């Protein structure tokens, strides 16, 4: 069985960012459209896992972006978008997945440091959600453009 084509992985990653972003802006959506509260409430059990997976994924993207010097040489704007995508995915994932992540961390000092980081990031949840959604839409359009033409 052959690995997934790079374009397909890119498109799946774009869709993941959009889903993560929607979870990030769920409160903003509910304020504007109160009738969505019940539907978004049904999705809430998935939020922890989406967040936890996004923390790992965002950390991986950030590390790759920092270590991939050739990407900087090839295209600085693409590298900046890649690094920013990793950082905002990591941050929003941490906010959304903190409860689940804490259940896997046995050290109280580590949990308190994570709580401090999340308390600093939490006020920006909506903004991070909008940024991740925007990057996901951007990546989806770019990926479809590459795939189709």
Secondary structure as GFF3:
##gff-version 3
##sequence-region A 1 149
A	DSSP	alpha_helix	6	24	.	.	.	ID=ss1
A	DSSP	alpha_helix	26	32	.	.	.	ID=ss2
A	DSSP	three_ten_helix	34	36	.	.	.	ID=ss3
A	DSSP	alpha_helix	37	67	.	.	.	ID=ss4
A	DSSP	alpha_helix	69	74	.	.	.	ID=ss5
A	DSSP	alpha_helix	76	102	.	.	.	ID=ss6
A	DSSP	alpha_helix	108	121	.	.	.	ID=ss7
A	DSSP	three_ten_helix	122	124	.	.	.	ID=ss8
A	DSSP	alpha_helix	125	148	.	.	.	ID=ss9
###
